[in-house]
Amino acid sequence: MNSPTSTPSIWRTVQFWRFVGQAIAVMCVIALLSFLWINLTRNLQRLGLGLGFGFLRSQAGFTIGESLIPYQSSDTYGQALLVGLVNSLSVIMTGIGLATVIGLIAGIARLSNNWLVRHLALVYVEVLRNTPLLLQLFFWYFAVFLSLPKPDNPVRWLGFSFSNSGIALPGGWRLTPEFSALLLGLAIYTGTFIAEIVRGGIQSVPKGQWEAARSLGLKSDLTMRLVILPQALRAIIPPLGNQYLNLAKNSSLAIAVGFPDLYAVASTTFNQTGRAVEVMILISVAYLTISLTIALLLNLYNRRVQLVER
C-alpha cells in the first residue's frame, strides 16, 4: 500500500497518457503516409513509370518572361522552378506588406467619426471582399493596366509613371503589368479582411483606455498609435496570420494574368516532362514550407506581443 506522500505511478499521470496519445497519433500519420506512398509507387510501376527527380537536371528549353535571378532557356528545369519560387516569394512578401497597410488604414477608417470616411471604408470592404478574387485580377490586368497609355506617353503621379508596360518607380525600378495586377489584386482583396480584423481588435480594447488617454491630453492619432493599437495587437495577430496564409495560397492565381510564379512554371514543366507526381510534390512542399514559415514568424511575434502586454 502506497503512503500518502509516495509518488504516483507514471502510467497514472495525465502527462503520460498525453504522450501516449500523441505517439499513437504520430504513428497513425506515418502509417497512412507509408500506405499512400507504397500504393503510389506500385501504381506507377504498373504503368511503367518510375518516380524520380532526375528531370530537374534536364534542359528546360522554355523562356520565362520575368525573372529576379539569372535564367536562360538553356538552363535546367530546377533553375526554372527556382525562378518561379523567387517570383512567388516576391509577390507574397510585397503583397503581405501592402495588404497590411491597406487593411490597417481601412480598419481604422471603419471607426472614424467622419461619416464619409467611415462609409467609404464600409463600401470598400463589403464590395471587394464579396467579389471573386479572379475577377478582380482580370479587372486590374485587362481593364486597368492594359488600357493605360503607351510608355512614350505615361500617366505621371507622385513620381510614378503608369503605362501599359507597367509601373515605373522612382529610382529606375519597373514593375510589369502582370506583377502589378497580381500585387494590387491580392493586396486590395486581402486588405478587406485585414480591415475587419483591425476593426474588431480595436473595438476589443476597453473604452477606459480611450478615456485614460484623453485625460492625459493625448490627441486621437497619438491615442490610437501609442495606446490602442499596441493593446489591440493581442486580438489582431492570430487571425491576421490566416489572411497572410490565404494571400500566399491565392498567389497561385498568377497564371490567370500571365505572371510566371511557381505554379505557372511548374505547369509548363509538367506539360513538357509529364512528371505530374513529382511536380505536384515539389509544389506542395514549396507552398507548405512558405505557409509554415509565415505561421512560425507570426507565432513568435504573437508571443512577444503577449509578453509585452503583461
C-alpha positions in Angstrom: 0.0 0.0 0.0 1.4 3.4 -1.0 1.9 6.0 1.6 0.2 9.4 1.2 3.4 11.1 0.2 4.6 8.4 -2.3 4.9 9.4 -6.0 2.1 8.0 -8.1 2.9 5.5 -10.9 3.9 7.1 -14.1 1.1 5.4 -16.0 -1.4 7.1 -13.8 -0.3 10.6 -14.7 -2.0 12.9 -17.2 1.3 13.7 -18.9 2.0 10.0 -19.6 -1.3 9.5 -21.3 -1.0 12.7 -23.3 2.4 11.5 -24.5 0.9 8.1 -25.4 -1.9 9.7 -27.3 0.5 11.9 -29.2 2.7 8.9 -30.0 -0.2 6.9 -31.3 -1.4 9.9 -33.5 2.1 10.2 -35.0 2.3 6.5 -35.7 -1.1 6.6 -37.4 0.0 9.5 -39.6 3.3 7.7 -40.5 1.4 4.5 -41.3 -1.1 6.4 -43.5 1.7 8.2 -45.4 3.6 5.0 -45.9 0.5 3.3 -47.2 -0.2 6.1 -49.7 3.5 6.1 -50.8 3.6 2.4 -51.3 0.3 2.5 -53.2 1.6 5.3 -55.4 4.9 3.6 -56.3 3.1 0.3 -57.1 0.6 2.1 -59.5 3.5 3.9 -61.2 5.3 0.6 -61.7 2.3 -1.0 -63.2 2.2 1.9 -65.7 5.9 1.5 -66.4 6.7 4.8 -64.9 9.4 5.5 -62.3 9.4 8.0 -59.6 12.4 10.3 -59.6 13.5 13.9 -59.8 16.3 13.5 -62.3 14.4 15.6 -64.8 15.3 18.7 -62.8 18.8 18.4 -64.3 17.5 18.4 -67.9 17.4 21.5 -70.1 14.1 23.3 -69.7 14.0 24.8 -73.2 11.4 27.5 -72.5 11.6 31.1 -71.7 10.3 32.9 -68.6 9.0 36.4 -69.2 10.0 37.8 -65.8 12.9 36.7 -63.5 14.6 38.2 -60.5 17.5 35.7 -60.8 19.5 34.8 -63.9 17.8 32.4 -66.2 18.0 31.3 -69.9 16.1 28.7 -71.8 19.2 26.6 -71.8 19.1 26.3 -68.0 17.6 23.3 -66.2 14.1 22.7 -65.0 15.4 23.0 -61.5 16.6 26.6 -62.2 13.3 27.4 -63.9 11.3 26.2 -60.9 13.7 28.3 -58.6 12.8 31.3 -60.8 9.1 30.6 -60.2 9.7 30.2 -56.5 11.5 33.5 -56.2 8.8 35.3 -58.2 6.2 33.8 -55.9 8.1 34.9 -52.8 8.4 38.4 -54.2 4.7 38.7 -54.7 3.8 37.1 -51.4 6.2 39.3 -49.3 5.3 42.5 -51.1 1.6 41.7 -51.0 1.7 41.0 -47.3 3.2 44.3 -46.6 0.9 46.3 -48.8 -2.2 44.4 -47.7 -1.3 45.1 -44.0 -1.0 48.8 -44.7 -4.3 48.9 -46.7 -6.1 46.8 -44.1 -4.8 48.9 -41.2 -5.9 52.2 -42.8 -9.3 50.8 -43.9 -9.9 49.2 -40.4 -9.2 52.5 -38.6 -11.3 54.3 -41.2 -14.2 52.0 -40.4 -14.3 53.5 -36.9 -13.8 57.1 -38.0 -16.1 59.8 -36.7 -16.3 61.2 -40.2 -19.4 59.9 -41.9 -18.0 60.0 -45.4 -14.7 58.3 -44.5 -16.5 55.6 -42.4 -18.9 54.7 -45.2 -16.3 54.8 -48.0 -14.3 52.2 -46.0 -17.5 50.2 -45.5 -18.2 50.2 -49.2 -14.6 49.1 -50.0 -14.8 46.2 -47.5 -18.2 44.9 -48.4 -17.9 45.2 -52.2 -14.4 43.8 -52.7 -14.4 41.0 -50.2 -17.6 39.7 -51.7 -16.3 39.8 -55.3 -14.3 36.8 -56.6 -10.5 37.4 -56.5 -10.1 36.0 -60.0 -12.5 38.6 -61.4 -10.6 41.4 -59.6 -7.3 40.2 -61.1 -8.9 40.3 -64.6 -10.1 43.8 -63.9 -6.7 45.1 -62.8 -4.9 43.4 -65.7 -7.2 43.9 -68.7 -9.3 46.9 -67.7 -6.7 48.9 -65.9 -3.1 48.2 -66.9 -3.5 47.1 -70.5 -5.8 50.1 -71.0 -3.2 52.6 -69.9 -1.3 54.8 -72.4 1.8 53.6 -74.2 5.2 54.1 -72.5 6.0 57.2 -74.6 3.1 59.0 -73.0 2.7 57.6 -69.5 0.4 58.9 -66.7 2.6 60.5 -64.0 1.6 60.8 -60.4 3.8 61.4 -57.3 6.9 60.4 -59.1 5.4 57.2 -60.5 4.8 56.6 -64.2 1.9 54.4 -65.3 1.7 52.9 -68.8 0.6 49.6 -70.4 4.1 48.3 -69.9 3.8 48.6 -66.1 4.7 51.0 -63.3 8.0 52.9 -63.3 9.1 53.6 -59.8 11.4 56.4 -58.6 15.0 55.1 -58.8 14.7 53.2 -62.0 12.6 50.2 -60.9 9.9 49.0 -63.2 7.0 46.6 -62.3 5.5 44.7 -65.2 1.7 44.8 -65.8 1.4 41.2 -64.8 3.2 41.7 -61.5 1.4 44.9 -60.8 -2.1 43.5 -61.4 -1.4 40.4 -59.3 0.1 42.5 -56.5 -2.7 45.1 -56.3 -5.4 42.4 -56.7 -4.0 40.3 -53.8 -3.3 43.3 -51.6 -6.6 45.1 -52.0 -8.6 41.9 -51.7 -6.8 40.6 -48.6 -6.9 44.2 -47.2 -10.6 43.9 -46.9 -10.4 41.0 -44.5 -7.5 42.6 -42.6 -9.6 45.8 -42.2 -12.3 43.8 -40.4 -9.7 42.1 -38.2 -8.2 45.5 -37.3 -11.6 47.0 -36.6 -12.5 44.1 -34.3 -9.2 44.3 -32.5 -9.6 48.0 -31.8 -13.1 47.5 -30.6 -11.9 44.8 -28.2 -9.8 47.4 -26.2 -11.8 48.6 -23.2 -13.2 52.1 -23.5 -11.5 53.0 -20.3 -8.2 53.1 -22.2 -9.6 55.8 -24.5 -10.8 57.8 -21.6 -7.5 57.4 -19.8 -5.6 58.6 -22.9 -7.9 61.7 -23.2 -7.4 62.5 -19.6 -3.7 62.7 -20.2 -4.3 65.1 -23.1 -3.3 62.8 -25.9 -4.7 63.6 -29.3 -6.7 61.0 -31.2 -3.8 60.0 -33.5 -1.4 59.5 -30.6 -4.0 57.7 -28.6 -4.5 55.2 -31.5 -0.8 54.8 -32.2 0.6 54.6 -28.6 -2.3 53.3 -26.5 -5.0 51.4 -28.5 -3.1 49.6 -31.3 -0.4 48.1 -29.1 -3.2 46.6 -27.0 -5.3 45.6 -30.0 -2.4 43.5 -31.4 -3.2 40.7 -29.0 -6.5 40.2 -30.7 -5.3 41.1 -34.2 -2.2 38.9 -34.7 -3.8 35.4 -34.6 -6.5 35.9 -37.3 -4.1 38.1 -39.2 -1.9 35.0 -39.8 -4.8 33.3 -41.5 -5.1 36.1 -44.0 -1.4 36.0 -44.7 -1.6 32.3 -45.4 -4.6 32.9 -47.7 -2.6 35.5 -49.6 0.3 33.1 -50.1 -2.1 30.4 -51.5 -4.1 32.9 -53.6 -0.9 34.0 -55.3 -1.1 30.8 -57.3 -3.8 32.6 -59.4 -0.9 34.4 -61.0 -1.2 32.1 -64.0 -4.5 33.9 -64.8 -2.7 37.2 -65.6 0.4 35.6 -67.1 2.8 36.2 -64.2 5.4 33.3 -64.1 5.1 32.3 -60.5 5.9 28.8 -59.1 2.6 27.3 -60.1 2.8 28.7 -63.7 6.4 27.5 -64.2 5.5 24.1 -62.7 2.6 23.8 -65.1 4.9 24.3 -68.0 7.4 21.8 -66.6 4.7 19.2 -66.2 3.4 19.7 -69.7 6.9 19.2 -71.1 8.1 16.3 -68.9 4.9 14.5 -68.0 6.2 14.2 -64.4 2.8 15.1 -62.7 3.5 13.4 -59.4 7.0 14.8 -58.9 5.9 18.3 -59.9 2.9 18.3 -57.6 5.2 17.1 -54.7 7.5 20.0 -55.3 4.7 22.5 -55.5 3.1 21.1 -52.3 6.4 21.1 -50.4 7.1 24.7 -51.5 3.8 26.1 -50.5 3.7 24.1 -47.3 7.2 25.5 -46.4 6.1 29.0 -47.1 2.9 28.6 -45.0 4.7 27.1 -42.1 7.3 29.8 -42.2 4.7 32.5 -42.1 2.9 30.8 -39.3 6.1 30.4 -37.3 7.1 34.0 -37.6 3.7 35.2 -36.6 3.6 32.9 -33.6 6.9 34.2 -32.5 5.8 37.8 -32.8 2.5 37.0 -31.1 4.4 35.6 -28.1 6.4 38.8 -28.0 3.3 40.9 -28.0 1.7 38.8 -25.3 4.8 39.3 -23.1 4.8 43.0 -23.7 1.1 43.2 -22.8 1.8 41.6 -19.4 
